[in-house]
Amino acid sequence: MGHPPAGGSPDTYQGSFRRVRMKPRPGRPAPDHYEFRIAGHLDDHWSAWLDGLTLTREADGTTTLRGAVADQARLHGLLAKLRDLGATLISVQAIVSGSGER
């Protein structure tokens, strides 16, 4: 690291990290809610630390976390928090409001 990729431009490279521009897919709205499923049960007090996600302890021993995620930075922040908890991530579902599509 430390060198931009071949053919890279200053617009896509900064410092020692490559900056990637995200382009939404045509005709596909960006998700505004996410559903995370992790192994084990989390207590309700973790909801505040996890940006107010709703926690549901499932009968199968997993926890489902649901809620609005404003942007990709928040999504990555939540994933980092789950990692820092030592949680085993089972799945992540993007949910587009109003369409029922995942």
PyMOL commands that set and color helices and strands:
alter all, ss='L'
color gray80, all
select helices_A, chain A and resi 46-49+72-85
alter helices_A, ss='H'
color red, helices_A
select strands_A, chain A and resi 13-14+17-18+33-39+54-57+62-68+89-95
alter strands_A, ss='S'
color yellow, strands_A
deselect
rebuild
show_as cartoon
